[in-house]
Amino acid sequence: MSVQPAHHPDQQPRVPRTPDGIAEALTGARRMAFYRELGQAPIDRVEQVLNRWWCEAEMDADPEQGRIIAAARAGTLPTVTMADVLRLRRERGGELPGE
């Protein structure tokens, strides 16, 4: 079992990390839910809302989304432990929360 990144660190994300970029990647009711949550968020929670919805938008924009969902539903989606994720991140020089 191996971990493959959704995109390489030197590549740009599919969705710009801006409110407009996030909204553009979402459709219909999800876009409205994003705007509603963002508009109602206290100022100290805005970054959390943007981060959550950016992740949602990145997944929505993933051309492999259908295959990934089907594999997850079928129970064939490769998985790794959190310990493996943290180990690989350290090996690749990534920062970890609290370090």
N, C-alpha and C positions, 0 to 999 in steps of 0.2 A: 504494500500500500504506500502511495506517495502523495505528497501535497503539491498541487500545482496552483500557482497564483492566478487569479482572475485576469490580471494584467501585470506586466512587468513594471517595476518601480520607475523606470525611465520613460514610460508611456504616460500620456495624459489620460485622466479618467474619462469615461464615456460621457459623464454628466458634470458640467462645471459646478464647482462648489460655491454656488451663489443661489439666493432665493429664486431668481429668474431661471437659472439653469435647472434647478430642481423642478420647478413648476412646469417647465417645458417638457421634461421627460415623463411627467405624470399625465394621466388622461382623466377627463370627466370628473367623476365623483372623488377620485383619489386626489386630484389637483385641488378641488374645493376643500377636502378634508385637510390637506396640507396648509392652505391659506387660512382656514378657520383656526387650526391649532397654532399656527405661527402668530396670527393676530390676537389670540387670547392668552398667549404665553407671557408670564411676567418677564421683565427684562433679564433677570438672572437665569432664565430657562431657555432663552431664545437659541443659544448655541446648541443645546441638547436637542431641541426640536429640529433645527437645521441638520444636525448630524444624523439623526434618526431617519429623516425623510430623504437625505442624500443617499443613504444606504438603500432605502426602498427604491429610489429613482435609478440607482446604479443597477439593481437587480432587474427592474422593469426594462431597462435599456440593454440588458445582456442578450445577445443573439442566441445564446445557448439556453435561455430560460426554459423553454419547453422541454428540452432533453433533461435538464436538471430536475425539474418538477416531476417528470415521468419517472426518473430514476429514484427520486426520494419516495414517491408513492409506491414504487415497486420494491423498495427496500434494497436497491442495488447501488445507491449513491455511496461512493467511497467516503469513509470517515477516518478521522485521526483523533487521538486523544489531545486534550489541552496541553498536557506535558510535552507532546511532540511539537505542537504549534509553538510553544514558548521556546523550546530548544532550538528549533529551526530559526525562529526570529532572532535569538541571541547569536546563533552562528552567522547569520547574515548581517549582523551589526545593527539590528533594529532596537529601538528603545522599547522598554516595557514600563507600564504604569508603576509608579512607586520606586523606580530605580534611578 
